[in-house]
Amino acid sequence: MPAEGPDCAAVEVACADLAGTGRPVTFNEVAARCGTSRNTLYRRADLRAVVEDYRARGKGATALSGLTVQVDQLRRGLEAVAAKVRRHEELLRRIERQGRRKD
């Protein structure tokens, strides 16, 4: 490990700060916060792995929030269908009762 440049802890802190504020974790931003070059982050496998890990977490969070919205939409749609089925069942019961009264 070279004497100058960021260590894993500094890169971890920079990534966590970016992710915590909802900003995208990019090599440019992490390099600027650590006071090093992007090339250093790309070349050192340990530093690159930290940045890539946070980038993947960010993409997963976006996918997860998208799934949450889709699940909520599906739930509301299913509740609407269930309400319509209950109305139809009640209507059928009324029709059956009227048919029995005529007999």
C-alpha positions in Angstrom: 0.0 0.0 0.0 1.5 3.4 -1.0 2.2 5.9 1.7 0.1 8.6 0.0 -3.5 8.3 -1.1 -6.6 7.1 0.7 -6.9 4.0 2.7 -10.0 1.8 2.8 -11.4 3.5 5.9 -11.3 6.9 4.2 -13.0 5.5 1.1 -15.6 3.7 3.2 -16.4 7.0 5.1 -16.7 8.9 1.8 -19.0 6.3 0.3 -21.1 6.1 3.4 -21.5 9.9 3.5 -22.6 10.0 -0.2 -25.0 7.1 0.2 -26.4 8.5 3.5 -27.3 11.8 1.8 -28.9 10.1 -1.1 -26.2 11.2 -3.6 -24.9 8.7 -6.1 -21.6 7.1 -5.2 -19.3 7.8 -8.1 -15.5 7.4 -8.4 -15.3 11.2 -9.1 -17.1 12.1 -5.8 -15.2 9.6 -3.7 -11.9 10.7 -5.1 -12.6 14.3 -4.4 -13.7 13.6 -0.9 -10.6 11.5 -0.2 -8.2 13.9 -1.9 -6.9 11.4 -4.4 -7.3 10.6 -8.1 -9.9 8.3 -9.7 -7.0 6.3 -11.1 -5.9 5.4 -7.6 -9.4 4.2 -6.8 -9.6 2.2 -10.0 -6.1 0.7 -9.7 -6.2 -0.5 -6.1 -8.5 -3.5 -6.0 -9.3 -3.0 -2.3 -10.5 0.6 -2.8 -12.3 -0.2 -6.0 -14.2 -3.0 -4.3 -15.4 -0.6 -1.6 -16.7 1.9 -4.1 -18.3 -0.8 -6.3 -20.0 -2.3 -3.3 -21.6 1.0 -2.3 -22.6 1.6 -6.0 -24.3 -1.8 -6.1 -26.1 -1.1 -2.8 -27.4 2.2 -4.3 -28.8 0.4 -7.3 -30.4 -2.2 -5.1 -32.0 0.4 -3.1 -33.5 2.0 -6.2 -34.7 -1.4 -7.4 -36.2 -2.1 -4.0 -38.1 1.2 -3.8 -39.4 0.5 -7.3 -40.6 -2.9 -6.2 -42.2 -1.3 -3.1 -44.2 1.0 -5.4 -45.2 -1.9 -7.6 -46.3 -4.1 -4.7 -48.4 -1.2 -3.4 -50.1 -0.8 -6.8 -50.8 -4.5 -7.0 -52.2 -4.5 -3.5 -54.6 -1.6 -4.3 -55.6 -3.3 -7.5 -56.3 -6.6 -5.7 -58.3 -4.8 -3.0 -60.4 -3.2 -5.8 -61.0 -6.6 -7.4 -61.9 -8.1 -4.0 -64.4 -5.4 -3.3 -66.0 -5.9 -6.7 -66.3 -9.7 -6.1 -67.9 -9.0 -2.7 -70.5 -6.8 -4.4 -71.2 -9.4 -7.1 -71.6 -12.1 -4.4 -74.1 -9.9 -2.5 -76.0 -9.3 -5.8 -76.1 -13.0 -6.5 -77.5 -13.7 -3.0 -80.2 -11.1 -3.5 -81.2 -12.7 -6.9 -81.3 -16.2 -5.3 -83.5 -14.9 -2.5 -85.9 -13.3 -4.9 -86.0 -16.6 -6.9 -86.9 -18.6 -3.8 -89.7 -16.2 -2.9 -91.4 -16.7 -6.2 -91.5 -20.5 -5.8 
